[in-house]
Amino acid sequence: MVDYISRPDDPDIPPPYDFPGVTIMSFRLPAKVADLQKLCDQQLNIGSLQQRGFEYRAFLDFVDMEIVTYPKMLFAEAPYANWGFASQQELYFRIYVWKFWSIGGLLFPDPVPEWFIPFIFVDNSWSMISGRNVIGFPKVMARFSPTPVLNANPFQISAAVLALKHHTPSTRLDWHRLLTINPTGAAAPAAPGGLWPWIGLEASIADPLLDELLQELLTFAPDAVSTVQLKQFRDPSNLTDACYQAVIRTPFTLSNLHPPKPLPPATITVDRYASLDIPKSLGFRAGVPLQPMLQFQLTLDMSMGNATTLFVNS
């Protein structure tokens, strides 16, 4: 291990971070477990099971699409704590995954499910760079309309990303609409009960063992939340090689959670492009308005701790 060469203009600021007063708009969309498992196998179950000693499994047929407003993103440790703060809008698709340990040829589940975020978009370049390079989140830049999106009236929100519509020599990388939230004339849904981010999970898990583990989690550690993601860097000397590839776990602490509030009825439409096809990856139709299975808004304080490297593929 060698010392990191720091520069004052370097946005690669490491955790921990504090996020006070975050507001989340959450929309639960249908998905296909087989497609979600493909993402797990591609990005989390790298190397071999014997090398890792664990594997991740998708176990629910939905994803949570969430738009998050961060009034302040604070760097929590010196010297960065005295530098200032950042703000941003964020959009991601979040999957629940369960880690199974390989012991004596058998697989045993961890006590706590985790999040896997295969798609995440932000409108802050420092957040994008530090999220990718330090933590491993696959953040890319986005544009949100309106800005800020919080309390949009009418409840109509869109996000655009840089994408290639087709893979041809004449296709120009340009801004294209990724997602649209449109109001509908339906009756407003009631606010769900429960504690974010576990809202609605109790009735969704068919496996008795996993359901029992979830119930224990909700009883004894309801704020136990962590993400798992792939962190990798491409080898510049070879088209197909990575010079570093690892599975990273990042813990979050939740506090000051306000009760969920209902959001106006809406549909979600996600578009597809040659360079970005979220519908195909998650298992729903592109360009078709989707009715969320669950939707709500809430405010909380959140902090991110130091990440842990679970496995390095070498």
Secondary structure, 3 states (H helix, E strand, C coil): CCCCCCCCCCCCCCCCEEEEEEEEEEEEEECCHHHHHHHHHHHCCCCCHHHHCEEEEECCCEEEEEEEEEEEEEECCCCHHHCCEEEEEEEEEEEEEEEEEEECCEEEECCCCEEEEEEEEECCHHHHHHHHHHHCCCEEEEEEECCCCCCCCCCCEEEEEEECCCCCCCCCCEEEEEEEEEECCCCCCCCCCCCCCCCCCCCCCCCHHHHHHHHHHHHHCCCEEEEEEEEEEECCCCCCCEEEEEEEEEEEEEECCCCCECCCCEEEEECCECCECHHHHHCCCCCCCECCCEEEEEEEEEEECCCEEEEECC
